[in-house]
Amino acid sequence: MVDERIKALFEPRSVAVIGASRNPKKTGHIILKNIIDAGFKGKVYPINPKAGEILGLKAYPSIKEVPDEVDLAVFVIPARFVPDAMEEAGEKGVKAAVVISGGFRELGTPEGRELEERLKAVAKKYGIRFLGPNCQGVNNPHLGLCASWPLIKAAGPLAIVSQSGTFAATFEYWAEREGIGISKMAALGNKADINEIDLLEYLGEDPNTKAVALYIEAVSDGRRFLEVAEEVSRKKPVIVFKSGRTESGAKAVASHTGSLAGSYKVYLAAFKKVGAIPVDSLEELYDYAKGLSMLPRKLVKTVQIVTSSGGSGIVSTDYAEMLGFKMNQLKEDVASALRSKLPSHCIIKNPLDLTGDADAARYDAAFEELFKDEDIDAIITIFGDPIEGAAEVIEKWYGKGKVIVPIYLGGGEVEEVERLKMHKKGIPVFPTPERGVKTLRALKDYVEWLRSKGLA
């Protein structure tokens, strides 16, 4: 059962920005402007006792003076004023809050810890669920709610929950730039109240979310996290980037959000047991979320590589074997058919090298014969040149029984156009051979876990 107050964090009917500013350089102005510019359809109330109007909206000296109900309050005021402002929000009947303000437990001082405890006590008194403090806010492009920065408007299938606001913003930007978009973003900050478990529960039920990406420095409740992660993994992939792996890294975690990092080896084993997919970098977090939300859920053991770039084909072969895939051996009838259709200078092996003068029609001809080979589970398809029409060929064969992993590099402006076309069609494209093959391995691991649970 989804907590309605967590739902109000992402799906409010009205938002109050406490600390809204007329100064374009202030965070209180940026947050308010981004909510407006994102196209939020609900009501927006700037709260500032020294302003009558901000960005064309009537401002109120206190949230208690707003004439209507307020579902979500966003706090962008100095830390020392936040507990009292939260008290007023509670008296107003606010359901959820985002505390952007820093200056709490993360300072590592008795005063900072005491201030955070006061904030928690006030919120608990009124039943308010809040994100933060010391966080970069939330975003729901499907609702036009960008109570964060930068302004990200592209709606799509990927959710990102992160203890680093910068990581969350980077993930969002990559997804928007590639024409994929996000479903939800939440920056956890200090996790004084709402934590990754609360958000994972919500995202598990969110119909707009097809994959959940998590960057975490510490887990709030290990046992509960694993229970929820397994429950969600049964429905959609959960990808986890856990930092604080070394002694020095763990100390850095404590100074960032005041959390305790814990043993990485224990985390790693636990993630794999419940179907969550661990990654080693922000890049992998994005790639796996993108790939696993779009690629067919088919068990892949044997792969065939098709390429116009000899070097990329070799690198793909190395990675495929290193990651445990079996390289397909072309059947003689398939190889014979390929020889009859393709130019004589093409190399009919695995990798199948269509060479540097390949066009989209040559890939189409190759697919027509390769799809007749029942031993092939996946075709790693590399476009290593500016090949127009690549998207149309991939779309034609995508989802027809074999997993196709498109990799596009070296194509300049044509590459950008073709990649965008594929992403708009729900087909993930990767910029290097190693990133594409590693994502395929993540798919294999996830499908094997699903099968172990009788779910695939």
C-alpha positions in Angstrom: 0.0 0.0 0.0 1.5 3.3 -1.1 1.7 6.0 1.6 -0.5 8.8 0.4 1.9 11.3 1.9 4.8 9.9 -0.2 2.4 10.2 -3.2 1.9 13.8 -2.4 5.6 14.3 -2.6 5.5 13.5 -6.3 1.8 14.1 -7.2 0.7 17.2 -5.3 -2.3 19.2 -6.4 -0.7 22.4 -4.9 2.8 23.5 -3.9 4.1 26.2 -1.6 7.7 27.4 -1.9 8.7 28.7 1.5 11.6 31.1 0.8 10.6 32.0 -2.7 12.8 34.9 -3.8 12.7 37.7 -6.4 16.4 37.4 -6.8 17.1 35.2 -9.9 20.4 34.1 -8.3 18.7 32.7 -5.2 17.7 29.0 -5.0 14.3 30.1 -3.8 13.8 31.9 -7.1 15.2 29.0 -9.2 13.0 26.4 -7.6 9.8 28.5 -8.1 10.7 29.3 -11.7 11.4 25.7 -12.5 8.1 24.6 -11.1 6.3 27.2 -13.3 8.4 26.5 -16.4 8.0 22.8 -16.1 4.3 23.3 -16.7 2.9 22.3 -13.3 -0.9 22.3 -13.6 -1.7 22.6 -9.9 -1.6 25.8 -7.8 1.7 27.3 -6.8 2.1 29.6 -3.8 5.3 31.7 -3.2 5.9 32.3 0.5 7.9 35.4 1.3 6.9 38.0 4.0 8.8 40.8 2.1 7.2 40.3 -1.4 3.7 40.9 -2.7 4.3 39.1 -6.0 7.0 36.8 -7.4 7.2 35.7 -11.1 3.6 36.9 -11.6 2.2 34.9 -8.6 0.7 36.4 -5.5 3.1 35.9 -2.6 2.0 35.2 1.0 3.9 36.2 4.2 3.1 32.7 5.7 1.9 29.4 4.5 -0.9 29.7 7.0 -2.3 32.7 5.0 -2.7 30.7 1.8 -6.5 30.6 1.3 -6.5 27.0 -0.2 -5.1 23.6 0.8 -1.4 22.9 0.3 -0.3 19.3 -0.4 3.5 19.9 -0.7 5.8 22.5 0.9 9.3 23.1 -0.4 11.6 24.8 2.1 14.4 27.1 0.8 15.2 29.1 3.9 18.1 29.1 6.4 18.2 26.0 8.5 17.5 27.7 11.8 14.1 28.8 10.6 13.0 25.5 9.1 11.5 23.8 12.3 9.2 26.8 13.0 8.2 27.0 9.3 7.5 23.2 9.4 5.3 23.9 12.4 3.2 26.4 10.4 3.1 23.9 7.5 1.7 21.3 9.9 -0.9 23.6 11.2 -1.9 24.2 7.5 -2.4 20.5 6.9 0.5 20.0 4.5 1.0 16.3 3.7 4.6 16.2 2.4 7.6 18.5 2.3 11.0 18.9 0.7 13.7 20.5 2.8 16.3 21.9 0.3 18.1 23.8 3.1 21.4 22.5 4.4 23.0 23.1 7.9 21.8 20.1 9.8 23.3 16.7 10.8 25.7 16.8 7.8 27.7 19.5 9.6 28.9 17.0 12.2 28.2 19.5 15.0 25.9 19.1 18.1 24.0 22.1 16.9 23.3 20.6 13.5 22.2 17.3 14.9 19.9 19.0 17.5 18.3 21.2 14.7 17.6 18.1 12.7 16.0 16.3 15.6 13.8 19.3 16.2 12.7 19.2 12.6 11.9 15.5 12.8 9.9 16.0 15.9 7.8 18.8 14.4 7.1 16.8 11.2 6.2 13.7 13.2 3.8 15.7 15.4 1.8 16.7 12.3 2.3 13.6 10.3 4.3 15.3 7.6 6.6 13.1 5.5 9.6 15.1 4.3 12.6 14.6 2.0 16.0 15.9 3.1 17.2 18.1 4.6 20.2 19.1 2.6 18.8 17.8 -0.7 18.2 18.8 -4.3 14.5 18.2 -4.4 12.1 16.2 -6.5 11.0 16.0 -10.1 8.0 14.4 -11.8 8.0 15.4 -15.5 4.8 13.4 -16.1 3.1 16.0 -13.9 5.3 19.0 -14.7 6.7 19.2 -11.2 10.4 20.2 -11.2 11.0 21.3 -7.6 14.7 21.0 -8.2 17.4 22.1 -10.5 18.4 22.1 -13.4 15.1 22.3 -15.2 14.4 18.8 -16.7 11.1 18.4 -18.6 11.5 15.2 -20.6 9.2 12.5 -19.3 10.2 8.9 -19.7 10.5 5.4 -18.0 13.6 5.9 -15.7 13.4 6.7 -12.0 16.5 8.0 -10.1 16.8 8.2 -6.3 20.1 9.5 -5.1 21.9 10.7 -2.0 23.8 13.0 -4.4 21.9 15.8 -6.0 24.6 16.2 -8.6 24.4 12.5 -9.6 20.6 12.8 -9.8 20.9 15.9 -12.0 23.4 14.3 -14.3 21.3 11.2 -14.7 18.3 13.3 -15.6 20.3 15.4 -18.0 21.6 12.3 -19.8 18.1 10.9 -20.1 16.7 14.1 -21.5 19.6 14.7 -23.9 19.1 11.2 -25.3 15.4 11.6 -25.8 14.5 9.0 -23.1 13.4 11.1 -20.1 12.7 10.2 -16.5 9.6 9.2 -14.6 10.7 10.5 -11.1 13.7 12.0 -9.4 14.3 12.4 -5.7 17.5 13.6 -4.0 17.6 12.0 -0.5 20.0 14.4 1.3 20.3 13.5 5.0 17.3 11.0 4.9 16.0 12.4 8.2 12.6 11.1 7.3 11.8 9.8 3.8 14.5 7.3 2.8 15.3 5.1 -0.2 13.0 2.3 1.1 9.9 4.6 1.2 10.7 5.8 -2.4 11.4 2.3 -3.7 8.0 1.2 -2.4 6.3 4.1 -4.2 8.2 3.6 -7.4 7.5 -0.1 -7.4 3.8 0.8 -7.9 4.3 3.7 -10.2 3.1 2.8 -13.7 5.3 5.4 -15.3 8.5 3.8 -13.9 10.0 0.9 -15.8 13.4 0.8 -14.0 14.6 2.2 -10.7 18.2 3.5 -10.3 19.5 4.1 -6.8 22.7 5.9 -5.7 23.1 5.3 -2.0 25.8 5.9 0.5 24.1 3.9 3.3 20.9 1.9 3.7 18.5 3.1 6.4 17.2 -0.4 7.4 19.0 -3.3 5.7 16.5 -6.0 6.3 13.5 -3.9 5.2 15.4 -2.6 2.2 16.1 -6.1 1.0 12.5 -7.1 1.4 11.3 -4.2 -0.6 14.0 -4.5 -3.2 13.1 -8.1 -3.9 9.4 -7.2 -4.1 10.1 -4.4 -6.6 12.7 -6.5 -8.6 9.9 -9.0 -9.3 8.1 -6.3 -11.3 10.9 -4.1 -12.6 14.7 -3.8 -12.5 16.3 -2.1 -9.5 19.9 -1.0 -10.2 22.1 0.1 -7.3 25.3 2.2 -7.2 26.6 1.9 -3.6 29.5 4.2 -2.6 31.6 4.2 0.6 33.3 0.9 -0.3 36.7 1.8 1.2 37.7 3.0 4.6 38.3 6.5 3.2 35.1 6.4 1.2 33.1 5.4 4.3 34.6 8.4 6.2 33.6 10.7 3.2 30.0 9.4 3.4 29.8 10.4 7.1 30.9 13.9 6.3 28.5 14.2 3.3 25.2 13.2 4.8 26.1 12.0 8.3 25.4 8.4 7.4 27.3 5.2 8.2 28.4 3.4 5.1 28.6 -0.3 6.2 30.5 -3.2 4.6 30.4 -3.1 0.8 31.0 -6.9 0.5 27.9 -7.6 2.6 25.9 -5.1 0.5 27.0 -6.7 -2.7 26.0 -10.2 -1.8 22.7 -9.0 -0.4 21.8 -7.0 -3.6 22.4 -10.0 -5.8 20.4 -12.3 -3.6 17.2 -10.1 -3.9 17.6 -9.4 -7.7 19.0 -5.8 -7.3 21.7 -5.2 -9.9 24.9 -3.6 -8.4 27.0 -1.3 -10.6 30.4 0.3 -10.3 29.8 3.8 -11.7 27.2 6.4 -12.5 27.6 5.6 -16.2 26.7 1.9 -15.5 23.8 3.1 -13.3 22.4 5.0 -16.3 23.2 2.4 -19.0 21.6 -0.5 -17.0 18.5 1.4 -16.2 18.1 2.5 -19.8 18.8 -1.0 -21.2 16.8 -3.0 -18.7 13.8 -0.8 -19.0 13.7 -1.3 -22.8 15.4 -4.5 -23.8 13.2 -7.7 -24.1 13.4 -9.9 -21.0 14.9 -12.9 -22.8 17.7 -15.1 -21.4 20.8 -14.6 -23.5 23.6 -17.1 -23.7 24.8 -17.1 -27.3 25.5 -13.8 -29.2 26.3 -12.8 -32.7 28.1 -9.6 -33.5 27.3 -7.5 -36.6 29.5 -4.5 -37.3 30.8 -2.0 -39.8 33.8 -1.3 -37.6 36.4 -4.1 -37.4 38.0 -2.7 -34.2 34.6 -2.3 -32.5 33.8 -5.9 -33.4 37.0 -7.2 -31.8 36.4 -5.2 -28.6 32.8 -6.5 -28.5 34.0 -10.1 -28.9 36.5 -9.6 -26.0 33.9 -8.3 -23.7 31.3 -10.9 -24.7 33.7 -13.7 -23.9 35.0 -12.1 -20.7 31.4 -11.6 -19.5 30.5 -15.2 -20.0 28.6 -15.2 -23.3 29.1 -17.9 -26.0 30.1 -16.7 -29.4 27.8 -18.0 -32.1 29.3 -20.2 -34.8 27.5 -19.5 -38.0 25.7 -22.5 -39.5 26.9 -23.3 -43.1 23.5 -22.6 -44.6 23.3 -19.2 -42.9 26.8 -18.4 -43.9 26.1 -19.4 -47.5 23.0 -17.3 -47.6 25.0 -14.3 -46.2 27.7 -14.8 -48.9 25.1 -14.7 -51.6 23.5 -11.5 -50.3 26.5 -9.5 -49.1 29.5 -8.1 -51.1 32.5 -10.3 -51.4 34.7 -8.1 -49.2 32.4 -8.7 -46.1 33.8 -11.0 -43.5 31.3 -13.8 -42.9 32.2 -14.9 -39.4 31.4 -13.8 -35.8 31.9 -10.9 -35.7 30.1 -10.5 -39.1 32.0 -7.5 -40.5 29.9 -5.6 -43.1 32.9 -3.2 -43.5 33.1 0.5 -43.6 31.0 1.0 -46.7 28.0 -0.7 -45.2 24.6 0.9 -45.4 21.3 0.2 -43.7 20.2 -2.2 -46.4 23.2 -4.3 -45.8 22.3 -4.7 -42.1 18.8 -5.5 -43.1 20.0 -8.3 -45.4 22.2 -9.7 -42.6 19.4 -9.7 -40.1 17.1 -11.5 -42.5 19.5 -14.5 -42.5 20.7 -14.3 -38.9 17.1 -14.4 -37.6 16.8 -17.8 -39.1 19.5 -19.2 -36.8 17.8 -20.5 -33.7 21.0 -20.7 -31.8 21.4 -16.9 -31.7 19.9 -15.3 -28.6 21.2 -11.8 -29.1 22.7 -9.7 -31.9 25.1 -7.0 -30.8 24.7 -4.6 -33.7 27.5 -2.0 -34.2 27.0 1.0 -36.5 30.6 2.4 -36.7 30.0 5.0 -39.4 27.4 7.7 -40.3 24.8 5.2 -41.5 21.5 6.7 -42.3 18.4 4.6 -41.9 19.9 2.5 -39.0 16.9 3.3 -36.8 14.4 2.0 -39.4 16.2 -1.3 -39.7 16.6 -1.9 -36.0 12.9 -1.0 -35.5 11.9 -3.5 -38.1 13.6 -6.4 -36.4 13.4 -5.3 -32.7 11.3 -7.5 -30.5 11.0 -10.2 -33.2 12.4 -13.0 -31.0 16.1 -12.1 -30.6 17.6 -9.4 -28.3 19.2 -6.6 -30.4 21.7 -4.4 -28.7 22.4 -1.4 -30.9 25.8 0.3 -30.5 26.4 3.5 -32.5 29.7 5.4 -32.6 31.8 7.3 -35.1 28.7 8.6 -36.9 28.8 12.3 -36.0 25.6 14.2 -36.6 24.0 11.2 -38.4 24.6 9.1 -35.3 22.9 11.7 -33.1 19.8 11.7 -35.3 19.6 7.9 -35.6 20.2 7.4 -31.8 17.4 9.8 -31.0 15.0 8.1 -33.4 15.7 4.7 -31.7 15.2 6.1 -28.2 11.9 7.7 -29.3 10.8 4.2 -30.3 11.9 2.7 -27.0 15.1 1.1 -28.3 18.2 1.6 -26.1 21.4 2.6 -28.0 24.9 2.5 -26.5 27.9 4.7 -27.4 30.6 2.1 -27.0 30.9 -1.6 -27.4 31.9 -2.3 -23.8 28.9 -0.4 -22.4 26.5 -2.2 -24.7 27.9 -5.7 -23.9 28.0 -5.0 -20.1 24.4 -3.9 -20.2 23.5 -7.2 -22.0 25.3 -9.1 -19.2 23.1 -7.2 -16.7 20.0 -8.3 -18.6 21.2 -11.9 -18.5 21.7 -11.7 -14.7 18.3 -10.1 -14.1 16.5 -12.7 -16.3 18.3 -15.5 -14.6 17.2 -14.2 -11.2 13.6 -13.8 -12.4 13.7 -17.4 -13.7 15.0 -18.6 -10.3 11.8 -17.1 -8.8 9.6 -18.6 -11.5 8.9 -15.2 -13.0 10.4 -15.5 -16.5 
